[in-house]
Amino acid sequence: MKPWIGVYLSEPVAARLEVAAQRPGATKSAVIEAALAHFFKPDHDVVEETSADRRLNAINRNLEQLHQELRIVSEAVALQARFLLAVTPPLAAADQPAACTLGLARFDEFAAQVTRRVDLGTSLIKETIERVNSTDGAHLETQPVRQKGSTRFTHQGPNGVGATVAGDEPQSPPVARGAAFEREPDTRADQTMADAILRPLLAPWRATGPQRSRAFSTDWLLVLRVFLPFVAAYYLSFLFRTINATIAAPLTNEFGLGADDLGLLTSIYFLTFAAAQIPIGVLVDRYGPGKIQSVVLMAAAAGAALFAVADNFWLLLLGRALIGLGASAALTAGLKAVVLWFPAEQVPLLNGLMIMLGSFGAVTATLPAEYLLASIGWRGLFELLAIASVGCALAIFVLVPKGRWSLAKGTSLGLRIIYTDPRFWRLAPLSATCIGTAWALQGLWAAQWFSDVEGLDRSELLRNLFVMAIASSAGALVLGVAAQKLRRYGIGPRPLLGLVAVPFFVAQLAVILRVPLPSSVPWMIVAAGGAATVLSYAILADFFPKELAGRATAALNVFHIGCAFLVQYLVGFVIQYWTPQQGHYPEVAYQTAFAINLAVQLGAWFWFIIRVPLSAGRGSGGGSKGSL
């Protein structure tokens, strides 16, 4: 017989016991006995204590880690504040606007780096501590050089003169112009600086085991899913732009086109391309480059299909216009994708590779396209291009990672700042007339010149176009490297653009005057002039802060494409005034059209190089006056 015990319960507990006893097979005594048995288990106290201790220990470790990171952050902030307040010399009033513009651009890049690291979940502090702890004493040479217990820093001022501030000693004299740090000769410090520069590029190779495998797999995955699909779209854009030079003869024979019709048919590509530039830029910011590029490229596919089945001039014109619209997002979306998905230190290299690989579309539009014309005809060629455009659009839509996008604020305000800046209007005429001329001539009229004036046969004509396409690709690389090298000597892209325009003019003059040279030589220089966009966009980057760089590029690109349309159409319009002789327009027709265009370029060049003070707009970085 079980002992009987009387227990006093509080009303809430008694009510809960009453409810529990109402369950089938349960009584009040059974519930109380089960609760007491659980309470008197031998390991109950130990389990409860162990669980509480484990949680408290985890909280304590987290607090210690947080305390350590806060110490590092506070020390870094204190050192940075000391450097800025004690070392950085005050700027002259004339230098402050440029410094503010540069500071804004650097802060934007800093914010982008922080955002990417937060999204990836990686900690720079943790990475740095682990790297320092895992290396020998050589890496500790990154500490400031100490002499007699003091820390000495050297800062390069705006005029290149270093200002030196010591911690415990009197200030030393300024160092020589161009020095970044004043220190004793130390090869280990130089190695550390070089290692810091090369580490981002060599990180996958220096990693070992699973870490190296993950680095390579991530890089190659991004290349396959992002870089290559957008390169393919830009390649198709270049191919569509220049293909009419190769198919001009078959189109003229089949549809009886005149020079003005041929000029309009080819140039309508540039008209729709230019009209779509600014809307495309806004849409790419709002919906992302992958979605916009895949949708817009379908218009190119539809245009190519319509072009392939056209039986009259107006259907050809509509198909070509749709192709221009479909190709309008290729470069904008591609460069935006590179910025979004790749580290900042890899962006310049990938941009250059994208432009170079995409420009091979112009190469494909020459001899390779001629081989396809011989086998499947120009209609079959455009059917193939329509299929390729659909495939590329689907690849971008499926492969490119999805993301959340929001419309950048101040789009209309940013364009107003750009278009009211007098420096923009000093640059735009020269950039548009030169680059637009190079694109227009390479895309159509060079081939007509070779045929009508030089009297070249089909194979020689295509070889010359092939060489021009190679020159265009090489020109981008040469101008990019030259601009980077000359900056070290204080020569910016603006004087380089004015200098590059001179051989471009001379080459056109040699064509007009029929200078006794191989026909491909001046035309190669003309084609390479189309790569001067490298310099024009670099000049814009100096004019406007980073937050306006995309809109400034789109604003100038409207002029490039629009001028290419006008040159391509108006050259045909002028040539049409002469009567063809045995199916070929006379030499004087081309010379007249090219000479008129060259005169316009020379006027833009003189406008570009004159040094007249103009009031700078708000996009100049805050300055009230500027000299161009």
C-alpha positions in Angstrom: 0.0 0.0 0.0 1.4 3.4 -1.1 1.9 6.0 1.6 -0.5 8.9 1.7 1.0 12.5 1.6 -0.8 15.8 1.8 0.6 18.6 -0.4 -0.5 22.2 -0.6 -0.5 23.6 -4.2 -1.0 27.1 -5.5 -4.2 27.8 -7.5 -2.4 28.0 -10.9 -0.5 24.7 -10.4 -3.7 23.0 -9.1 -5.6 24.2 -12.1 -2.9 22.8 -14.5 -2.9 19.5 -12.5 -6.7 19.3 -12.9 -6.4 19.7 -16.7 -3.6 17.1 -17.0 -5.6 14.6 -15.0 -8.5 14.8 -17.4 -6.4 13.1 -20.2 -7.2 9.4 -20.8 -5.4 7.0 -18.4 -4.0 9.9 -16.2 -4.8 10.6 -12.6 -3.5 13.3 -10.3 -1.5 10.9 -8.3 0.2 9.5 -11.4 1.1 13.0 -12.8 2.6 14.0 -9.4 4.5 10.8 -9.1 6.0 11.1 -12.6 7.0 14.6 -12.0 8.7 13.7 -8.7 10.5 10.8 -10.3 11.9 13.0 -13.1 13.0 15.5 -10.5 14.9 12.9 -8.4 16.9 11.4 -11.4 20.6 11.1 -10.3 21.9 13.1 -13.3 19.2 15.8 -13.4 21.2 18.4 -11.5 24.3 17.6 -13.5 22.5 17.9 -16.8 20.9 21.2 -15.9 24.2 22.6 -14.6 26.1 21.4 -17.7 23.6 23.0 -20.1 23.7 26.3 -18.3 27.5 26.3 -18.1 27.8 25.5 -21.8 25.6 28.5 -22.7 27.4 30.8 -20.4 30.7 29.7 -21.7 29.6 30.3 -25.3 28.3 33.8 -24.4 31.6 34.5 -22.6 33.6 33.5 -25.7 31.5 35.6 -28.0 32.0 38.6 -25.6 35.7 38.1 -25.6 35.8 37.9 -29.4 33.7 41.0 -29.7 35.9 42.8 -27.2 39.0 41.8 -29.1 37.6 43.0 -32.4 36.4 46.3 -30.9 39.9 46.9 -29.5 41.3 46.4 -33.0 38.7 48.7 -34.6 39.2 51.4 -32.0 43.0 51.3 -32.4 42.7 51.4 -36.2 40.3 54.4 -36.0 42.6 56.2 -33.5 45.6 55.7 -35.8 43.7 56.9 -38.8 42.5 60.0 -37.0 46.0 60.7 -35.8 47.4 60.3 -39.3 44.7 62.6 -40.8 44.9 65.3 -38.1 48.7 65.3 -37.5 50.2 64.3 -40.8 47.9 65.4 -43.6 48.8 69.0 -44.6 45.9 71.4 -45.2 44.8 71.8 -48.8 44.9 75.1 -50.7 41.5 76.5 -51.6 42.1 75.8 -55.3 42.8 72.1 -54.6 39.8 71.4 -52.4 37.2 70.8 -55.2 39.3 68.2 -56.9 40.1 66.6 -53.5 36.4 66.4 -52.7 35.7 64.8 -56.0 38.5 62.2 -55.5 37.4 61.6 -51.9 33.8 60.9 -53.0 35.0 58.4 -55.6 37.2 56.7 -53.1 34.5 56.6 -50.5 32.1 55.0 -53.1 34.7 52.3 -53.7 35.2 51.8 -50.0 31.4 51.4 -49.5 31.3 48.9 -52.4 34.1 46.8 -50.8 32.3 46.8 -47.4 29.0 45.8 -49.0 30.6 42.9 -50.9 32.3 41.6 -47.8 29.2 41.8 -45.7 27.2 40.0 -48.4 29.9 37.3 -48.7 30.2 37.0 -44.9 33.9 37.4 -44.8 35.8 39.5 -42.2 38.8 41.5 -43.3 40.0 41.7 -39.6 39.8 37.9 -39.2 41.6 37.3 -42.5 44.3 39.8 -41.6 44.9 38.3 -38.2 45.0 34.8 -39.5 47.4 35.7 -42.3 49.8 37.6 -39.9 49.7 34.7 -37.3 50.4 32.1 -40.0 53.5 33.9 -41.5 57.0 34.4 -40.2 58.4 37.6 -39.0 59.0 39.0 -42.5 55.4 40.1 -42.8 55.7 42.1 -39.6 57.8 44.5 -41.5 54.6 46.3 -42.5 54.8 48.1 -39.1 56.0 51.7 -39.2 59.7 52.2 -39.1 60.8 53.2 -35.6 63.8 55.2 -34.8 64.8 55.9 -31.2 61.4 54.8 -29.9 59.4 57.1 -32.2 57.1 56.4 -35.2 57.7 58.6 -38.3 55.3 58.9 -41.2 55.8 60.7 -44.5 52.8 62.0 -46.4 52.9 63.2 -50.0 51.2 66.6 -50.4 49.1 67.8 -53.3 52.2 69.3 -55.0 54.3 66.2 -54.6 56.2 67.4 -51.6 56.3 65.1 -48.6 55.4 66.3 -45.1 56.9 64.3 -42.3 55.5 64.1 -38.8 57.2 62.2 -35.9 55.6 60.9 -32.9 58.2 61.7 -30.2 60.9 63.5 -32.1 60.9 66.9 -33.8 59.7 66.9 -37.4 62.3 65.9 -40.0 62.7 67.9 -43.2 60.3 67.0 -46.0 61.4 64.1 -48.2 62.1 64.3 -51.9 59.2 64.8 -54.4 57.4 61.6 -55.3 58.3 59.6 -52.1 55.5 57.7 -50.5 57.2 56.7 -47.2 60.5 57.9 -45.6 62.3 54.8 -44.4 65.6 53.2 -44.3 66.4 50.9 -47.2 64.6 47.6 -46.5 64.0 45.0 -49.2 61.6 43.2 -47.0 59.3 46.2 -46.8 59.4 46.4 -50.6 58.6 42.7 -50.9 55.6 43.2 -48.5 54.3 46.1 -50.7 54.7 44.0 -53.9 53.0 41.1 -52.1 50.1 43.3 -51.1 49.6 44.4 -54.7 49.9 41.0 -56.3 48.0 39.0 -53.6 44.5 39.5 -55.0 45.7 38.2 -58.4 47.7 35.3 -57.0 45.4 34.3 -54.2 44.0 31.2 -55.9 47.5 30.0 -56.7 48.8 30.6 -53.2 45.9 28.8 -51.6 46.4 25.1 -50.8 44.1 22.1 -50.5 40.4 22.7 -50.3 40.9 26.5 -50.1 42.6 26.6 -53.5 40.0 24.3 -55.0 37.2 26.6 -53.7 39.0 29.7 -55.0 39.4 28.3 -58.5 35.9 26.8 -58.6 34.4 30.1 -57.6 36.4 32.1 -60.2 35.7 29.7 -63.0 32.1 29.5 -62.1 31.7 33.3 -62.3 33.6 33.3 -65.6 31.3 30.7 -67.1 28.0 32.0 -65.6 28.6 35.8 -66.0 31.6 36.8 -68.0 31.4 34.6 -71.0 27.6 35.0 -71.7 28.0 38.8 -71.7 31.1 38.5 -73.9 29.0 36.5 -76.4 26.3 39.2 -76.4 28.9 41.9 -77.1 30.5 39.8 -79.8 27.1 39.5 -81.5 26.7 43.3 -81.2 30.0 43.9 -83.0 29.2 41.3 -85.6 25.8 42.9 -86.4 27.4 46.4 -86.5 29.9 45.6 -89.2 28.3 42.7 -91.2 26.7 45.1 -93.8 30.1 45.9 -95.2 30.4 42.2 -96.2 26.9 41.7 -97.5 26.6 45.1 -99.2 27.3 43.7 -102.7 24.6 40.9 -102.6 22.0 43.3 -101.1 22.7 45.9 -103.8 22.4 43.4 -106.6 19.3 41.7 -105.3 17.3 44.9 -104.3 18.9 47.4 -106.6 19.9 49.7 -103.8 21.6 53.1 -104.4 24.3 54.6 -102.2 21.8 56.6 -100.2 19.6 53.5 -99.6 22.6 51.5 -98.6 23.8 54.2 -96.2 20.4 54.5 -94.6 20.0 50.7 -94.3 23.3 50.3 -92.5 23.1 53.5 -90.4 19.6 52.8 -89.0 21.3 50.4 -86.7 23.1 53.3 -85.0 20.0 55.4 -84.8 18.0 52.8 -82.8 21.1 51.9 -80.8 21.7 55.5 -79.8 18.0 56.1 -78.9 18.0 53.2 -76.5 21.2 54.0 -74.6 19.9 56.1 -71.7 16.7 54.0 -71.2 18.8 50.9 -71.3 21.1 52.3 -68.6 18.2 53.1 -66.3 16.6 49.6 -66.8 19.9 47.8 -66.2 20.2 49.7 -62.9 16.6 48.8 -61.9 16.2 45.2 -63.1 19.8 44.0 -63.4 22.0 43.3 -66.5 21.0 39.7 -66.9 17.3 40.2 -67.3 17.6 43.3 -69.5 20.2 41.9 -71.8 18.3 38.6 -72.3 15.1 40.5 -73.1 16.6 43.1 -75.4 18.7 40.5 -77.2 15.5 38.9 -78.4 14.8 42.0 -80.4 18.1 41.4 -82.2 17.0 37.8 -82.9 13.6 39.1 -84.3 15.4 41.7 -86.4 17.8 39.1 -87.8 15.0 36.7 -88.6 13.0 39.5 -90.3 16.1 40.6 -92.3 16.5 37.0 -93.5 13.0 36.8 -95.0 12.7 40.4 -96.2 11.6 40.8 -99.8 11.7 44.6 -100.0 13.8 47.5 -98.8 11.4 48.5 -96.0 11.4 45.1 -94.3 15.2 45.2 -94.5 15.2 48.6 -92.8 12.8 47.4 -90.1 14.9 44.3 -89.4 18.1 46.3 -89.2 16.4 48.8 -86.8 15.4 45.9 -84.5 18.9 44.5 -84.6 20.3 47.9 -83.5 17.8 48.0 -80.6 18.7 44.4 -79.6 22.4 45.1 -79.6 22.1 48.4 -77.6 22.5 46.8 -74.2 25.5 44.6 -74.9 28.4 46.8 -73.6 26.4 48.6 -70.8 25.0 45.3 -69.4 28.4 43.6 -69.7 30.4 46.2 -67.9 27.7 46.4 -65.2 27.8 42.7 -64.7 31.6 42.7 -64.3 31.3 45.4 -61.6 28.6 43.5 -59.7 30.0 40.0 -59.7 33.8 40.4 -59.7 36.3 41.9 -57.2 37.2 45.6 -57.9 40.8 44.7 -58.6 39.8 42.5 -61.5 37.4 44.9 -63.1 39.9 46.8 -65.4 41.4 43.6 -66.7 38.0 42.0 -67.4 36.7 45.2 -69.0 39.6 45.1 -71.4 39.2 41.4 -72.1 35.5 41.9 -72.8 36.1 44.7 -75.3 38.9 42.8 -77.0 37.0 39.5 -77.3 33.8 41.3 -78.3 35.6 43.2 -81.1 36.4 39.9 -82.7 32.8 40.1 -83.9 34.1 42.6 -86.5 36.8 40.1 -87.5 34.2 37.4 -87.9 32.2 39.7 -90.2 34.9 39.7 -92.8 36.5 36.5 -94.1 34.6 34.0 -91.9 31.3 35.6 -92.9 32.4 35.4 -96.6 32.9 31.7 -96.3 29.4 31.3 -94.9 28.0 33.6 -97.7 29.4 31.3 -100.3 27.7 28.2 -98.8 24.4 29.4 -97.3 23.9 32.9 -98.7 23.2 36.1 -96.8 19.7 35.0 -95.8 21.0 31.8 -94.3 23.7 33.8 -92.5 21.1 36.0 -90.8 19.0 32.9 -89.9 22.1 31.6 -88.2 22.6 34.9 -86.4 19.0 34.9 -85.2 19.4 31.4 -83.7 22.7 32.5 -82.1 21.0 35.6 -80.6 18.2 33.4 -79.1 20.7 31.0 -77.7 22.7 33.8 -76.1 19.6 35.4 -74.6 18.6 32.1 -73.0 22.1 31.4 -71.7 22.2 34.8 -70.0 18.7 34.4 -68.6 19.4 31.0 -67.2 23.1 31.2 -66.1 23.5 34.7 -64.8 22.8 34.8 -61.0 19.6 36.6 -60.0 19.7 39.6 -57.6 17.6 42.4 -56.2 17.9 45.7 -58.0 16.6 49.2 -57.3 16.5 52.3 -59.5 19.4 54.6 -58.8 18.1 57.9 -57.6 18.7 61.2 -59.3 18.9 59.9 -62.9 17.4 62.9 -64.5 19.4 65.2 -62.2 22.6 63.4 -63.0 22.0 63.8 -66.8 21.2 67.5 -66.3 24.5 68.0 -64.5 26.4 66.2 -67.3 24.7 68.0 -70.2 25.1 71.4 -68.6 28.8 70.9 -67.9 30.9 72.9 -70.5 33.7 70.4 -70.3 31.4 67.8 -71.6 30.6 70.0 -74.6 34.2 70.6 -75.2 34.9 66.8 -75.4 31.8 65.5 -77.1 32.2 67.0 -80.6 35.7 65.7 -81.1 35.0 62.3 -79.6 31.7 61.9 -81.5 33.0 63.0 -84.9 36.2 60.9 -84.8 34.8 57.7 -83.2 31.5 58.0 -85.1 33.5 58.4 -88.4 35.7 55.3 -87.6 32.7 53.2 -86.9 30.7 54.4 -90.0 33.6 53.9 -92.4 34.6 50.5 -91.0 31.0 49.4 -91.0 30.3 50.2 -94.7 32.1 52.8 -96.7 35.6 51.3 -96.5 34.4 48.3 -98.3 32.7 50.5 -101.0 35.9 52.5 -101.4 38.0 49.3 -101.9 35.5 48.1 -104.5 34.7 51.3 -106.4 37.9 53.4 -106.1 40.7 50.9 -105.4 39.2 48.3 -107.8 40.0 45.4 -105.5 38.4 42.1 -106.1 36.2 40.4 -103.5 39.0 38.4 -101.8 41.4 41.4 -101.5 38.5 43.6 -100.2 37.7 41.1 -97.4 41.4 40.8 -96.5 41.6 44.5 -96.0 38.4 44.5 -93.9 39.9 41.7 -91.8 43.1 43.7 -91.2 41.0 46.7 -90.2 39.1 44.6 -87.7 42.4 43.4 -86.2 43.7 46.9 -86.0 40.5 48.0 -84.2 41.0 45.3 -81.5 44.7 46.1 -81.1 44.0 49.8 -80.9 41.9 49.4 -77.7 44.8 47.6 -76.0 47.5 50.0 -77.2 45.6 53.1 -76.2 44.7 51.6 -72.8 48.3 50.7 -72.0 49.5 54.1 -73.3 47.0 56.0 -71.2 48.1 54.1 -68.1 51.8 54.5 -68.7 51.6 58.2 -69.5 49.6 59.0 -66.4 52.8 58.2 -64.4 54.5 61.1 -66.2 51.6 63.5 -65.5 50.1 63.2 -69.0 46.3 62.5 -68.8 44.0 61.0 -71.4 42.8 64.5 -72.6 46.0 65.6 -74.3 46.5 62.0 -75.5 43.1 62.1 -77.2 44.0 65.4 -78.9 47.3 63.8 -80.1 45.7 60.6 -81.3 43.3 62.6 -83.5 46.2 63.9 -85.6 47.3 60.6 -87.2 43.6 59.8 -87.6 43.1 63.0 -89.6 46.3 62.3 -91.6 45.1 58.8 -92.5 41.8 60.1 -93.8 43.7 62.8 -95.8 46.0 60.1 -97.3 42.9 58.2 -98.4 41.3 61.3 -100.0 44.5 62.4 -101.8 45.3 58.8 -102.9 48.8 58.9 -101.4 50.8 56.1 -102.9 50.7 53.6 -100.0 49.3 50.1 -99.6 45.5 50.6 -99.4 45.3 48.9 -96.1 47.7 51.1 -94.2 45.7 54.3 -93.8 42.5 52.4 -93.4 44.1 50.4 -90.5 44.7 53.8 -88.7 41.2 54.8 -89.4 39.8 51.6 -87.8 42.1 51.9 -84.8 40.8 55.4 -84.2 37.4 53.8 -83.3 39.1 52.5 -80.1 39.6 56.1 -78.8 36.5 55.4 -76.6 39.1 54.1 -74.1 40.4 57.7 -73.8 37.0 59.5 -74.0 35.6 57.5 -71.1 38.7 58.0 -69.1 38.4 61.7 -69.6 34.8 61.6 -68.3 36.0 59.7 -65.2 38.2 62.7 -64.5 35.4 65.1 -65.1 32.6 63.5 -63.0 32.5 61.6 -59.7 32.0 57.9 -59.7 28.3 58.1 -59.0 27.8 59.8 -62.3 30.2 57.8 -64.3 27.6 55.4 -65.8 25.3 58.1 -66.9 28.2 60.2 -68.2 29.3 57.3 -70.3 25.8 56.7 -71.7 25.4 60.4 -72.4 28.6 60.5 -74.5 27.8 57.2 -76.2 24.6 58.7 -77.5 26.8 61.2 -79.4 29.1 58.4 -80.6 26.3 56.3 -82.1 24.3 59.2 -83.3 27.3 60.6 -85.2 28.0 57.2 -86.7 24.5 57.2 -88.0 24.8 60.6 -89.5 28.1 60.0 -91.1 27.1 56.6 -92.5 23.9 58.1 -94.0 25.2 61.5 -95.2 28.2 60.0 -96.9 25.8 57.9 -99.0 23.6 60.9 -99.6 26.6 62.9 -101.0 27.9 60.1 -103.1 24.4 59.6 -104.6 24.8 62.9 -106.5 27.3 61.3 -108.9 26.2 58.8 -111.5 27.6 55.3 -111.2 29.9 54.2 -114.0 29.6 50.4 -114.7 28.1 49.9 -111.3 30.8 51.9 -109.4 30.7 55.4 -108.1 33.5 57.7 -109.2 36.5 58.5 -107.0 35.6 62.2 -106.7 32.2 61.3 -105.1 34.0 59.5 -102.2 36.7 62.2 -102.0 34.1 64.9 -101.7 32.0 63.1 -99.0 35.1 62.2 -97.0 36.6 65.7 -97.3 33.4 67.3 -95.9 33.4 64.9 -93.0 37.1 65.6 -92.3 36.5 69.3 -92.2 33.8 68.8 -89.5 36.3 66.7 -87.5 39.0 69.4 -87.8 36.6 72.0 -86.5 35.8 69.8 -83.5 39.5 69.3 -82.9 40.3 73.0 -82.8 37.3 73.5 -80.4 38.8 70.7 -78.2 42.3 72.0 -78.0 41.7 75.7 -77.5 42.3 76.9 -73.9 39.5 79.2 -73.0 38.2 79.6 -69.4 34.7 78.3 -69.1 32.4 78.2 -66.0 32.3 74.7 -64.8 29.0 72.9 -64.0 28.0 71.2 -60.9 29.5 68.0 -62.1 33.0 69.3 -61.9 33.3 68.5 -58.3 32.2 71.8 -56.8 34.5 74.3 -58.5 33.1 77.6 -59.6 35.5 78.1 -62.6 37.4 75.8 -64.8 39.8 76.0 -67.7 39.4 73.5 -70.5 
